[in-house]
């Protein structure tokens, strides 16, 4: 009994260490029909991008994390869900803010990182945005729609 309690405590502690809350900024997703206002935490450093949404138990409906690379990333680059507790959608965005690929990612329950699947972008990108699983289909956002990170350029349609 005490061994299993110790395992839970160690796992919880590890997840707490691998958690971050970054300042959020207003943004929006744009399609021809709508503008969806969102609040995005910006992960800009290597360490911020490495931790991402690890350890989070919930994510507000229109909240997410933007992984900003500042330069073009190859289509082969992947994300994984190690220490991530909630299912997520990820959209890969090019230099013009256009969504080039959308993937659904499931939490990885393995404590061994090499057992966690990876989710390749499948398209070159400069930014990636993680939102709750089902976000993009729920708001009917698809490939070719856009991410606008300047809130002044977000119409008030949502």
Backbone as CSV, one residue per row, in Angstrom:
resi,resn,N_x,N_y,N_z,CA_x,CA_y,CA_z,C_x,C_y,C_z
1,UNK,0.824,-1.186,0.000,0.000,0.000,0.000,0.872,1.256,0.000
2,UNK,1.866,1.315,0.841,2.692,2.515,0.896,3.511,2.687,-0.377
3,UNK,3.844,1.604,-1.082,4.564,1.726,-2.340,3.687,2.427,-3.377
4,UNK,2.416,2.055,-3.479,1.543,2.698,-4.463,1.294,4.157,-4.105
5,UNK,1.199,4.477,-2.813,1.035,5.874,-2.411,2.274,6.680,-2.785
6,UNK,3.434,6.092,-2.611,4.672,6.756,-2.963,4.720,7.020,-4.466
7,UNK,4.288,6.052,-5.266,4.278,6.213,-6.720,3.355,7.366,-7.121
8,UNK,2.178,7.445,-6.535,1.248,8.518,-6.844,1.865,9.854,-6.452
9,UNK,2.457,9.924,-5.284,3.069,11.168,-4.818,4.201,11.602,-5.736
10,UNK,5.028,10.665,-6.166,6.136,11.003,-7.067,5.608,11.475,-8.415
11,UNK,4.594,10.803,-8.933,4.027,11.188,-10.219,3.415,12.578,-10.125
12,UNK,2.641,12.828,-9.084,2.016,14.127,-8.917,3.077,15.206,-8.773
13,UNK,4.107,14.945,-8.003,5.188,15.914,-7.830,5.892,16.213,-9.136
14,UNK,6.146,15.186,-9.934,6.813,15.384,-11.217,5.950,16.238,-12.130
15,UNK,4.640,15.983,-12.121,3.759,16.768,-12.969,3.717,18.216,-12.501
16,UNK,3.730,18.435,-11.204,3.700,19.802,-10.689,4.966,20.551,-11.113
17,UNK,6.109,19.861,-11.125,7.344,20.499,-11.553,7.312,20.817,-13.046
18,UNK,6.598,20.022,-13.811,6.535,20.207,-15.253,5.277,20.978,-15.655
19,UNK,4.941,21.995,-14.902,3.764,22.786,-15.202,4.153,24.259,-15.248
20,UNK,3.481,25.018,-16.082,3.756,26.448,-16.177,2.473,27.173,-16.529
21,UNK,2.383,28.397,-16.129,1.291,29.273,-16.509,1.934,30.540,-17.047
22,UNK,1.790,30.770,-18.340,2.416,31.910,-18.995,1.389,33.024,-19.192
23,UNK,1.834,34.266,-19.309,0.882,35.361,-19.563,0.114,35.104,-20.862
24,UNK,-1.188,35.347,-20.821,-2.041,35.109,-21.991,-2.260,36.408,-22.758
25,UNK,-2.443,36.259,-24.070,-2.717,37.390,-24.940,-3.957,37.089,-25.772
26,UNK,-4.738,38.115,-26.046,-5.920,37.956,-26.889,-5.490,37.721,-28.331
27,UNK,-6.254,36.900,-29.026,-6.030,36.592,-30.440,-7.371,36.127,-31.003
28,UNK,-7.396,35.717,-32.261,-8.627,35.145,-32.816,-8.292,34.233,-33.989
29,UNK,-9.195,33.293,-34.225,-9.156,32.471,-35.421,-10.191,33.042,-36.370
30,UNK,-9.822,33.154,-37.643,-10.700,33.742,-38.645,-10.991,32.756,-39.766
31,UNK,-12.269,32.642,-40.107,-12.665,31.930,-41.315,-13.440,32.937,-42.158
32,UNK,-13.945,32.527,-43.296,-14.738,33.449,-44.117,-16.046,33.826,-43.428
33,UNK,-16.526,32.964,-42.532,-17.820,33.180,-41.895,-17.751,33.761,-40.492
34,UNK,-16.613,33.636,-39.801,-16.606,33.987,-38.382,-15.234,34.363,-37.865
35,UNK,-15.269,34.983,-36.692,-14.074,35.288,-35.913,-14.291,34.700,-34.527
36,UNK,-13.359,33.856,-34.081,-13.457,33.209,-32.772,-12.370,33.787,-31.876
37,UNK,-12.776,34.557,-30.877,-11.827,35.149,-29.938,-11.260,34.069,-29.027
38,UNK,-9.946,34.115,-28.811,-9.271,33.160,-27.931,-8.256,33.901,-27.061
39,UNK,-7.835,33.229,-26.020,-6.772,33.726,-25.149,-5.644,32.712,-25.200
40,UNK,-4.465,33.142,-25.632,-3.356,32.215,-25.843,-2.163,32.582,-24.976
41,UNK,-1.657,31.584,-24.268,-0.378,31.730,-23.579,0.707,31.542,-24.635
42,UNK,1.711,32.396,-24.620,2.774,32.336,-25.621,3.996,31.623,-25.053
43,UNK,4.350,30.493,-25.649,5.579,29.773,-25.307,6.617,30.132,-26.366
44,UNK,7.586,30.967,-25.976,8.547,31.463,-26.952,9.960,30.949,-26.739
45,UNK,10.316,30.591,-25.520,11.660,30.072,-25.277,11.660,28.556,-25.446
46,UNK,12.824,27.999,-25.616,12.948,26.544,-25.748,12.357,25.848,-24.530
47,UNK,12.637,26.359,-23.336,12.121,25.740,-22.110,10.606,25.867,-22.014
48,UNK,10.054,27.006,-22.356,8.599,27.177,-22.338,7.928,26.238,-23.328
49,UNK,8.510,26.094,-24.512,7.944,25.181,-25.517,8.080,23.732,-25.075
50,UNK,9.174,23.387,-24.384,9.375,22.010,-23.912,8.298,21.629,-22.901
51,UNK,7.977,22.508,-21.986,6.990,22.210,-20.949,5.565,22.310,-21.502
52,UNK,5.298,23.304,-22.320,3.977,23.437,-22.937,2.853,23.363,-21.923
53,UNK,1.884,22.498,-22.175,0.722,22.344,-21.300,0.840,21.130,-20.376
54,UNK,2.058,20.659,-20.153,2.264,19.523,-19.251,1.673,19.815,-17.872
55,UNK,1.084,18.805,-17.269,0.598,18.907,-15.908,-0.744,19.593,-15.747
56,UNK,-1.282,20.165,-16.791,-2.579,20.848,-16.696,-3.696,19.824,-16.612
57,UNK,-4.627,20.053,-15.728,-5.785,19.163,-15.604,-6.979,19.686,-16.385
58,UNK,-7.004,20.981,-16.665,-8.091,21.586,-17.437,-7.527,22.739,-18.263
59,UNK,-8.317,23.139,-19.214,-7.997,24.280,-20.063,-9.339,24.928,-20.395
60,UNK,-9.465,26.222,-20.153,-10.718,26.922,-20.456,-11.075,26.747,-21.933
61,UNK,-12.370,26.828,-22.250,-12.876,26.551,-23.595,-12.144,27.315,-24.702
62,UNK,-11.962,28.569,-24.567,-11.322,29.354,-25.636,-9.911,29.782,-25.247
63,UNK,-9.256,28.948,-24.458,-7.870,29.212,-24.055,-6.974,28.144,-24.638
64,UNK,-5.727,28.516,-24.855,-4.769,27.566,-25.399,-3.357,28.082,-25.256
65,UNK,-2.439,27.401,-25.944,-1.037,27.803,-25.914,-0.519,27.922,-27.332
66,UNK,0.154,29.039,-27.594,0.790,29.267,-28.879,2.284,29.014,-28.727
67,UNK,2.809,28.116,-29.545,4.240,27.818,-29.577,4.826,28.629,-30.723
68,UNK,5.565,29.665,-30.378,6.110,30.576,-31.372,7.580,30.238,-31.615
69,UNK,7.921,29.902,-32.869,9.291,29.527,-33.206,10.070,30.657,-33.863
70,UNK,9.391,31.588,-34.491,10.083,32.717,-35.107,10.784,32.395,-36.410
71,UNK,10.840,31.121,-36.777,11.428,30.719,-38.055,10.717,29.457,-38.537
72,UNK,10.822,29.216,-39.818,10.125,28.092,-40.438,10.623,26.756,-39.885
73,UNK,9.679,25.923,-39.467,9.974,24.590,-38.941,9.577,23.547,-39.983
74,UNK,10.361,22.471,-40.122,10.046,21.457,-41.140,8.796,20.649,-40.790
75,UNK,8.163,20.142,-41.820,6.938,19.340,-41.674,7.150,18.100,-40.813
76,UNK,8.394,17.621,-40.714,8.695,16.415,-39.943,8.729,16.686,-38.436
77,UNK,8.807,17.953,-38.031,8.827,18.245,-36.592,7.553,17.738,-35.935
78,UNK,7.713,17.218,-34.720,6.601,16.568,-34.026,6.375,17.161,-32.648
79,UNK,5.172,16.977,-32.154,4.829,17.250,-30.761,4.518,15.924,-30.107
80,UNK,4.611,15.874,-28.793,4.219,14.673,-28.056,3.415,15.108,-26.854
81,UNK,2.840,14.146,-26.146,1.939,14.437,-25.043,2.475,13.909,-23.714
82,UNK,3.785,13.788,-23.586,4.385,13.326,-22.334,3.972,14.259,-21.200
83,UNK,3.511,13.699,-20.092,3.062,14.442,-18.907,1.901,15.389,-19.186
84,UNK,1.216,15.203,-20.294,0.060,16.032,-20.618,-1.187,15.236,-20.273
85,UNK,-2.077,15.847,-19.504,-3.194,15.129,-18.892,-4.508,15.263,-19.641
86,UNK,-4.593,16.197,-20.581,-5.841,16.427,-21.307,-5.615,16.258,-22.805
87,UNK,-6.641,15.761,-23.495,-6.566,15.619,-24.951,-6.567,17.002,-25.585
88,UNK,-5.781,17.163,-26.627,-5.629,18.466,-27.272,-5.734,18.357,-28.787
89,UNK,-6.158,19.448,-29.403,-6.012,19.643,-30.841,-4.809,20.556,-31.024
90,UNK,-4.085,20.351,-32.105,-2.976,21.243,-32.433,-3.121,21.692,-33.884
91,UNK,-2.975,22.993,-34.092,-2.996,23.556,-35.445,-1.606,24.107,-35.741
92,UNK,-1.087,23.771,-36.910,0.211,24.253,-37.354,-0.033,25.418,-38.316
93,UNK,0.617,26.551,-38.045,0.332,27.811,-38.731,1.582,28.303,-39.462
94,UNK,1.417,28.747,-40.721,2.560,29.234,-41.498,2.827,30.721,-41.245
95,UNK,3.776,31.297,-42.003,4.181,32.697,-41.796,3.048,33.682,-42.026
96,UNK,2.091,33.342,-42.846,0.965,34.229,-43.139,-0.179,34.064,-42.138
97,UNK,-0.013,33.173,-41.173,-1.066,32.939,-40.189,-2.095,31.915,-40.634
98,UNK,-1.829,31.231,-41.740,-2.768,30.248,-42.282,-2.576,28.895,-41.611
99,UNK,-3.690,28.273,-41.232,-3.650,26.927,-40.644,-3.331,25.929,-41.757
100,UNK,-2.204,25.229,-41.613,-1.746,24.291,-42.634,-2.058,22.839,-42.290
101,UNK,-2.219,22.528,-40.999,-2.521,21.160,-40.557,-3.163,21.232,-39.179
102,UNK,-4.037,20.262,-38.909,-4.676,20.136,-37.589,-4.607,18.670,-37.190
103,UNK,-4.135,18.415,-35.984,-4.064,17.039,-35.461,-4.720,16.977,-34.088
104,UNK,-5.247,15.819,-33.754,-5.737,15.562,-32.397,-4.672,14.747,-31.684
105,UNK,-4.390,15.111,-30.426,-3.364,14.420,-29.649,-3.981,13.929,-28.343
106,UNK,-3.701,12.678,-28.020,-4.226,12.063,-26.803,-3.159,12.061,-25.710
107,UNK,-3.565,12.165,-24.445,-2.590,12.109,-23.345,-1.792,10.806,-23.385
108,UNK,-0.547,10.881,-22.968,0.299,9.696,-22.887,0.399,9.297,-21.421
109,UNK,-0.059,8.090,-21.100,-0.070,7.630,-19.713,1.231,6.967,-19.299
110,UNK,2.128,6.748,-20.223,3.392,6.081,-19.918,4.325,7.020,-19.172
111,UNK,5.032,6.477,-18.191,6.054,7.276,-17.500,7.355,7.297,-18.301
112,UNK,7.483,6.381,-19.248,8.670,6.322,-20.100,8.424,7.165,-21.349
113,UNK,9.195,8.217,-21.517,8.996,9.148,-22.624,9.016,8.462,-23.985
114,UNK,9.887,7.453,-24.159,9.997,6.800,-25.468,8.746,6.007,-25.834
115,UNK,7.840,5.780,-24.879,6.582,5.085,-25.160,5.473,6.030,-25.605
116,UNK,5.723,7.326,-25.571,4.708,8.302,-25.972,4.758,8.515,-27.481
117,UNK,3.591,8.465,-28.137,3.586,8.703,-29.587,3.923,10.158,-29.898
118,UNK,4.395,10.382,-31.118,4.647,11.739,-31.583,3.617,12.075,-32.661
119,UNK,3.392,13.359,-32.831,2.401,13.848,-33.787,3.090,14.825,-34.736
120,UNK,3.571,14.319,-35.897,4.268,15.185,-36.853,3.330,16.244,-37.433
121,UNK,3.903,17.403,-37.719,3.110,18.513,-38.254,2.510,18.163,-39.617
122,UNK,3.307,17.600,-40.490,2.814,17.289,-41.826,2.821,18.489,-42.763
123,UNK,3.224,19.646,-42.255,3.336,20.869,-43.060,4.348,21.780,-42.375
124,UNK,5.043,22.589,-43.153,5.963,23.554,-42.547,5.159,24.564,-41.739
125,UNK,5.749,25.072,-40.647,5.027,25.990,-39.775,6.000,26.897,-39.033
126,UNK,5.499,28.023,-38.533,6.279,28.913,-37.672,5.654,28.995,-36.283
127,UNK,4.376,28.620,-36.193,3.670,28.601,-34.923,2.795,27.356,-34.871
128,UNK,2.565,26.896,-33.639,1.616,25.816,-33.411,0.729,26.257,-32.252
129,UNK,-0.553,25.927,-32.343,-1.506,26.322,-31.304,-2.206,25.088,-30.773
130,UNK,-2.107,24.876,-29.448,-2.809,23.776,-28.793,-4.055,24.316,-28.108
131,UNK,-5.182,23.653,-28.386,-6.477,23.984,-27.792,-7.092,22.667,-27.291
132,UNK,-8.162,22.751,-26.514,-8.854,21.541,-26.085,-9.236,20.690,-27.287
133,UNK,-9.213,19.369,-27.114,-9.603,18.449,-28.182,-11.025,18.787,-28.647
134,UNK,-11.202,18.840,-29.943,-12.503,19.134,-30.531,-12.744,20.610,-30.801
135,UNK,-11.843,21.482,-30.360,-12.035,22.925,-30.530,-12.231,23.301,-31.992
136,UNK,-11.350,22.849,-32.870,-11.392,23.283,-34.265,-12.649,22.775,-34.972
137,UNK,-13.051,21.544,-34.712,-14.287,21.048,-35.339,-15.513,21.726,-34.730
138,UNK,-15.510,21.963,-33.433,-16.647,22.610,-32.760,-16.909,24.001,-33.355
139,UNK,-15.856,24.713,-33.686,-16.004,26.065,-34.241,-15.865,26.078,-35.759
140,UNK,-15.877,24.910,-36.363,-15.826,24.741,-37.819,-14.641,25.480,-38.446
141,UNK,-13.484,25.354,-37.783,-12.242,25.920,-38.307,-11.491,24.816,-39.039
142,UNK,-11.011,25.105,-40.223,-10.376,24.089,-41.056,-9.095,24.635,-41.683
143,UNK,-8.439,23.779,-42.449,-7.234,24.192,-43.167,-7.556,25.394,-44.045
144,UNK,-6.659,26.356,-44.069,-6.870,27.574,-44.846,-7.435,28.721,-44.013
145,UNK,-8.060,28.405,-42.871,-8.491,29.473,-41.967,-7.245,30.073,-41.343
146,UNK,-7.403,31.169,-40.625,-6.235,31.917,-40.169,-6.225,32.163,-38.670
147,UNK,-5.030,32.347,-38.148,-4.819,32.792,-36.774,-4.364,34.245,-36.848
148,UNK,-5.044,35.114,-36.114,-4.651,36.525,-36.033,-4.200,36.793,-34.600
149,UNK,-2.918,37.113,-34.431,-2.377,37.316,-33.084,-2.393,38.782,-32.656
150,UNK,-2.790,39.671,-33.550,-2.950,41.078,-33.187,-4.433,41.301,-32.885
151,UNK,-4.796,41.445,-31.602,-6.214,41.555,-31.259,-6.903,42.758,-31.907
152,UNK,-6.148,43.798,-32.254,-6.729,44.970,-32.922,-7.281,44.608,-34.300
153,UNK,-6.787,43.505,-34.878,-7.233,43.073,-36.204,-8.292,41.963,-36.137
154,UNK,-8.783,41.685,-34.947,-9.826,40.663,-34.759,-11.198,41.339,-34.770
155,UNK,-12.016,41.032,-35.780,-13.372,41.601,-35.793,-14.173,41.064,-34.607
156,UNK,-15.141,41.792,-34.173,-15.983,41.375,-33.042,-17.176,40.556,-33.508
157,UNK,-16.909,39.405,-34.141,-17.989,38.545,-34.643,-18.276,37.366,-33.732
158,UNK,-17.340,37.019,-32.836,-17.517,35.803,-32.029,-18.287,36.167,-30.838
